[in-house]
Each structure stands twice: as structure tokens, then as C-alpha cells.
Amino acid sequence: MLPWLLAEVELVRCATALQRAYGPDIAERFRQEAEEAVRKGAAGAGSSREGRGPQEAVFGAAVRCGLRGHGPVDLRRWAWPFGDRVFSGPQAYQEELAALLRQDVELAAEGNAEGPVKACLDTIRDVRGVLRTAVDFSGLAPRSHREDFLGDFVPMVSRLTTGPPLVRLRQLLALLDCGLLRVTGPDARFTADPASGRFQVHSPRVAGSRTELDVLVDARIPDPDLRRADGDLTARLRDQGLLTPYVNRGPDGGEFATGGVAVTGSPFHPVRADGRPEKGMYVLGIPSEFTRWFTQVGSGRPGVWGEFAADADAIAEDALHGAHDGTTATPLTGVLLGPRWHTALTAPDEETNP
């Protein structure tokens, strides 16, 4: 799945750059050549040049159409632009950070239609729904779900596709420039000093960055984990067996305890400890994160009926219909869709008559 996503990102970036440089005709020619190169590569046909991965095939077509001054899209480098660099001091880091932010402001000013970088990153936002369909409810193997998707892919794309609006970046730069704000550096570490009675912060990659603090505010949203709930309504519902944590169980016996609440498909009833849906309750949003993906965004663009709104609408419709007395609840396990994907991907294709 990831190689094809990267190919789509590369396609949009290169097409936008070529259209800006040479006009729509060259951009369209590139799209056609890229499609042909990817098709031949997927079929294992053609030369070794055409037999590369889909992203490489797309970039090769762009170079043949005249793309200059650009390397292939490297999401990892874009997400962590400083890599493993060590800075000589706070001033050196502040200057590099300010330069990076100014560059991002310039890219944002180009827009996500005519700016190659922001346009290609919008592609990732556009396919979130497709990714959710693929990964929700054990669509991935347990190890891949935990390590490849949540541990690697999600942090990377989150750095690139979510963040403050342009005006906030400009305000941040103004605060940096006038000295009212200092950023400690990458991998910041926070400690308490009993001798001074103050907090301390430092970056192991910025020499001389250790700073004493009077007040420390933890503004991070903790990862949802039903197992850690303590003393609140969620904990009581869990202890009564009305809420259970979702476990991704693979066909090979591997498991990943996600910490998200186990729910059914739409309209998202919680799965009780006895494996049956609790039809008097619904779970939507952050509590079911990791069972499903990207549930923490409850807002969207004006006038757009997004997935979160559609999920909420399905819950409202079910609630308005009232309880379905006399129906038999279907027993559910920790894996809802995993077996479906496993069967679908291993079963032979069936021919059907038109």
C-alpha cells in the first residue's frame, strides 16, 4: 500500500512542478508517461528502468519530461529535516529553526493547488479515507499495525499533514525573532531538580541548552488506552464489562492490544466482555482510536460532509430508531475485519458473466 501512496504523492508533486514550469500540455504528457511507466513496472515488463518501484517510475517519467532541480519526494527527510544533527548551541539551533519555518511559510503561500510541495502533501489528506478502510478493525497484521503503521507511518505523515495555519506560523516567527520564545531543541528532556526546587529542560542534541523553569505545562493529549482509565466513567464501564479494549489478533497467533475501545461497525456500539454489542451505547472519536484510525478529528471543512460527520449521523439515525427489541445480537470477537481481509487476499479470483 505504501509504495502506491508514495507514487501518488510523487505524481502530484511532479505534475504541479512541470505545469508551473512548462504549462498544462507538458504536465498532461507527463501524467500519461508516468501511468505507462507504472503499468509496465507493475507487470514486470519493459526495461530495468521501467521495472523499478512505482514512485521511481513516476519520477523517471518526470525527468524525461524536463523536471529539473528536484529530487524524489522523501517524506521521512521532510518530516525530520534536522535528522540526527547535533547543534553547537541554542543560537545555532534557533537560527536553523527560524530559517526552516520561513521556508515553510513561503511554501504555504504558494498554496496547495499551485505549490508542488503542499499540493502533494494534500494527496495524503485526500486518501485518509482509503487508508482507514484498509487499516481499521485489524486490516493490518498485529506487528505491522503497531510498528509500521502507528509507530512509523502515522508520526511521519502527521508532521507533514497536520499543524497550525499560516497566520500562527508567522506569529511563531515573530515571537522567535523578538526573543520572547525559545525552543529547546529536538528530543527535549524534562526533569525536576530537588536542590533548586525548579524544573529543567534540555536537548541532548543542542549543546548548552539546559534551562531552569519555574512552571511546566504538559499540553500533550495522552494516547487513549482503556486499560489505563482510572476512577472515571470510562473505568466504571470497563469494570462492569460494558467496554472492552480492542485486540488485533492475527492468523499466526500474534496479538496487538491497541488500548482503543472495541466497537462494532457503524453505528459503533461497544463490544461487551461477553462478546456481544451493547446496543444502548455508542462510541465515537478518540476512545476508539487505534481500533479505528484518525478518529480524533471531529471537525472539517465548511460544507463538506466528512467521515466523522457521517459516523455521527449513523449513530443519530440508529438512536432515533430506538432499541431493536427482539433482535439477536451477533457474537463478536476482538477481530472484526481481519479474517475478511485475510480471506479476500488469499482467495482465487472468481470469474463472473456480465
C-alpha positions in Angstrom: 0.0 0.0 0.0 2.7 2.5 0.9 4.6 2.3 -2.4 1.4 3.3 -4.3 0.7 6.1 -1.9 4.3 7.4 -2.4 3.8 7.1 -6.2 0.6 9.2 -6.0 2.4 11.9 -3.9 5.2 11.9 -6.4 2.8 12.2 -9.3 1.1 15.2 -7.9 4.3 16.9 -6.9 5.9 16.4 -10.3 2.8 17.3 -12.3 2.4 20.5 -10.4 6.0 21.5 -10.8 6.0 20.7 -14.5 2.8 22.7 -15.1 4.3 25.7 -13.3 7.5 25.4 -15.4 6.2 24.4 -18.8 2.4 24.6 -18.9 -0.5 22.2 -18.8 0.5 20.3 -22.0 3.8 19.0 -20.6 2.1 18.2 -17.3 -0.5 16.1 -19.1 2.2 14.4 -21.2 4.0 13.5 -18.0 0.9 12.0 -16.5 0.4 9.8 -19.4 4.1 8.7 -19.5 4.0 8.1 -15.7 0.9 5.9 -16.0 2.5 3.9 -18.7 5.8 3.5 -16.8 4.0 2.4 -13.6 1.8 0.0 -15.6 4.8 -1.6 -17.2 6.7 -1.8 -13.9 3.7 -3.4 -12.2 3.5 -6.0 -15.0 7.2 -6.7 -14.8 7.6 -5.7 -18.4 9.9 -3.4 -20.3 13.4 -2.3 -19.4 15.0 -2.4 -16.0 14.4 1.4 -15.8 10.6 0.8 -16.2 10.7 -2.2 -13.8 11.5 -0.1 -10.7 9.1 0.7 -7.9 6.1 2.9 -8.8 7.5 6.1 -7.2 10.8 5.7 -9.0 8.9 5.1 -12.3 6.8 8.2 -11.8 9.9 10.3 -11.0 11.8 8.9 -14.0 8.9 10.0 -16.3 9.1 13.5 -14.8 12.8 13.8 -15.5 12.2 12.7 -19.1 9.6 15.4 -19.4 12.1 18.1 -18.3 11.8 18.2 -14.5 14.9 19.9 -13.1 16.1 20.9 -9.7 14.0 18.4 -7.8 14.9 15.1 -6.2 12.3 12.3 -5.5 9.9 13.0 -2.7 11.4 11.9 0.6 8.7 12.1 3.3 11.0 11.0 6.1 13.5 13.7 5.4 10.7 16.3 5.1 9.2 15.2 8.4 12.5 15.2 10.2 14.5 17.9 8.4 17.3 18.1 11.0 17.8 14.3 11.0 20.4 13.3 13.7 22.2 16.6 13.6 23.8 18.0 16.7 23.9 21.8 17.1 26.8 23.8 18.6 24.5 25.9 20.8 21.0 27.3 21.3 21.6 30.3 19.0 22.7 28.0 16.1 19.6 25.9 16.6 17.2 28.9 16.8 18.6 30.3 13.6 18.2 27.0 11.7 14.7 26.5 13.0 13.7 30.1 12.1 15.0 29.5 8.5 13.1 26.3 8.3 9.9 28.0 9.4 10.4 30.8 6.9 10.8 28.3 4.1 7.6 26.6 5.2 5.7 29.9 5.2 6.9 30.5 1.6 5.7 27.0 0.6 2.4 27.6 2.2 2.0 30.9 0.4 2.3 29.1 -2.9 -1.0 27.2 -2.0 -2.0 23.6 -2.2 -3.1 23.9 -5.8 -0.1 25.6 -7.5 2.6 24.8 -4.9 4.2 21.4 -5.7 5.1 20.6 -2.0 1.8 21.5 -0.4 -0.2 20.0 -3.3 1.5 16.6 -3.0 1.0 16.6 0.8 -2.7 17.3 0.3 -2.7 14.0 -1.5 -2.1 12.2 1.8 -5.1 14.0 3.3 -7.3 13.1 0.4 -6.6 9.3 0.8 -7.1 9.2 4.6 -10.5 7.5 4.0 -8.9 4.9 1.8 -6.2 4.2 4.4 -8.9 3.9 7.1 -10.7 1.3 5.1 -7.5 -0.7 4.8 -6.3 -0.5 8.4 -9.4 -0.2 10.6 -10.5 -3.3 12.6 -7.3 -5.4 12.1 -6.8 -4.7 8.4 -3.1 -5.0 9.1 -1.2 -7.8 10.8 -0.6 -7.1 14.5 3.1 -6.3 14.2 2.6 -4.2 11.1 -0.2 -2.3 12.8 1.9 -1.5 15.9 5.3 -0.9 14.4 5.0 0.0 10.7 1.7 2.0 10.8 1.3 3.5 14.2 5.0 3.5 15.2 6.4 4.8 11.9 4.0 5.9 9.2 1.5 7.9 11.3 4.1 10.0 13.2 5.7 10.8 9.8 2.6 11.9 7.9 1.2 13.7 11.0 4.2 16.0 10.9 3.6 16.8 7.3 -0.2 17.0 7.0 -1.4 18.5 10.3 -0.3 21.7 12.0 -1.1 25.3 12.7 -2.5 27.7 10.0 -0.2 30.1 8.2 -1.0 33.0 10.5 0.2 31.0 13.5 3.5 30.2 11.8 4.0 33.9 11.2 3.2 34.7 14.9 5.6 32.0 16.0 8.4 33.5 13.9 7.7 37.0 15.3 8.0 35.6 18.9 11.3 33.9 18.0 12.7 37.0 16.3 11.9 39.3 19.3 13.3 36.8 21.8 10.1 36.1 23.7 10.1 32.5 22.7 13.0 30.0 22.7 12.7 26.4 21.5 14.9 24.0 23.4 15.7 21.6 20.6 15.0 18.1 19.3 14.2 15.3 21.7 13.7 17.7 24.6 14.1 16.1 28.1 12.3 17.4 31.2 13.4 16.8 34.7 12.9 18.2 38.3 15.8 19.5 40.3 15.1 18.9 44.1 18.0 21.2 45.1 16.7 24.3 43.4 13.0 23.3 43.5 12.7 24.0 39.8 12.1 22.1 36.6 14.8 21.7 34.0 14.7 21.1 30.2 17.5 20.3 27.8 18.0 18.9 24.3 20.8 16.2 24.0 21.4 17.5 20.5 21.8 21.2 21.4 25.0 22.0 23.4 24.4 24.3 26.3 20.6 24.1 26.1 19.9 23.2 29.7 17.4 25.7 31.1 15.7 26.0 34.5 11.9 26.6 34.6 9.5 27.9 37.2 6.4 26.4 35.6 6.0 23.3 33.4 2.7 22.8 31.5 2.0 19.4 30.0 -0.2 20.3 27.0 0.0 17.0 25.2 -3.0 14.8 24.7 -2.2 11.4 26.0 -2.8 8.3 23.8 -6.2 6.8 24.6 -5.9 3.5 26.5 -8.9 1.9 28.1 -6.7 -0.2 30.2 -5.2 2.9 32.0 -8.6 4.5 32.7 -8.9 5.1 36.5 -11.7 6.4 38.6 -13.9 7.9 35.9 -17.0 6.9 34.0 -14.9 5.0 31.4 -13.2 3.0 34.1 -16.5 2.0 35.7 -18.0 1.0 32.3 -14.9 -1.1 31.7 -15.1 -2.7 35.1 -18.7 -3.6 34.5 -17.8 -5.3 31.3 -19.6 -2.8 29.1 -16.4 -1.5 27.5 -13.5 -3.8 26.4 -10.1 -3.0 24.9 -9.7 -3.9 21.2 -7.1 -6.6 20.4 -5.8 -7.1 16.9 -5.3 -10.8 16.6 -3.5 -12.2 13.6 -4.0 -15.6 11.9 -0.5 -16.6 13.1 -1.4 -16.1 16.8 0.3 -12.7 17.1 -1.6 -10.0 19.1 -1.5 -6.2 19.5 -3.5 -4.8 22.4 -4.4 -1.4 21.0 -5.9 0.2 24.1 -8.8 1.6 22.0 -12.4 0.6 22.8 -13.6 -2.4 20.9 -16.6 -1.3 18.8 -18.8 -2.8 16.1 -19.0 -1.4 12.6 -21.5 1.5 12.1 -23.2 2.6 14.3 -20.3 1.7 16.6 -21.7 0.0 19.6 -19.1 -1.0 22.2 -18.4 -4.7 22.4 -19.0 -6.1 25.9 -16.9 -8.5 27.8 -19.2 -11.4 26.7 -18.5 -10.5 23.0 -21.9 -9.0 22.3 -22.7 -5.4 21.3 -24.1 -3.1 23.9 -26.8 -1.6 21.8 -27.7 1.1 24.3 -24.3 2.8 23.9 -22.2 4.2 21.1 -18.5 5.1 21.0 -17.3 7.7 18.5 -14.0 9.6 18.3 -10.9 9.4 20.5 -11.9 6.5 22.8 -11.9 4.2 19.8 -8.6 5.4 18.3 -6.3 2.5 17.3 -9.3 0.3 16.8 -10.0 2.7 14.0 -7.6 5.4 12.7 -7.8 9.1 12.7 -10.9 9.4 14.9 -9.6 12.4 16.8 -10.7 15.0 14.2 -14.3 16.0 14.8 -14.3 19.0 12.6 -13.8 19.5 8.9 -14.0 22.0 6.0 -17.3 24.0 5.9 -19.9 22.4 3.7 -18.1 19.1 3.4 -19.8 16.0 4.8 -16.8 14.2 6.2 -16.4 10.8 7.6 -16.7 11.9 11.2 -20.0 13.6 10.4 -21.2 10.6 8.5 -20.3 8.4 11.5 -22.2 10.7 13.9 -25.1 10.8 11.6 -25.3 7.0 11.5 -25.3 7.0 15.4 -28.1 9.6 15.5 -30.2 7.7 13.0 -29.8 4.5 15.0 -30.6 6.2 18.3 -33.7 7.8 16.8 -35.0 4.4 15.7 -34.8 3.3 19.3 -33.8 -0.1 20.7 -34.3 -3.1 18.4 -36.2 -5.3 20.8 -36.4 -9.0 19.9 -33.3 -9.0 17.7 -30.5 -11.4 18.4 -27.1 -9.8 18.9 -24.3 -11.3 16.8 -21.4 -12.5 18.9 -18.3 -10.6 18.2 -14.6 -11.2 18.8 -11.6 -9.0 19.1 -11.0 -9.3 15.4 -13.8 -7.9 13.3 -12.4 -7.5 9.8 -9.1 -9.2 10.0 -10.3 -12.6 8.8 -12.3 -10.9 6.0 -9.1 -9.3 4.6 -7.1 -12.5 5.1 -9.7 -14.5 3.1 -10.2 -11.8 0.5 -6.5 -11.6 -0.2 -5.8 -15.3 -0.4 -8.9 -16.5 -2.2 -8.7 -17.1 -6.0 -10.4 -14.6 -8.3 -13.8 -15.7 -9.4 -15.0 -15.0 -13.0 -18.4 -13.6 -13.4 -20.5 -13.2 -16.5 -21.6 -9.7 -17.5 
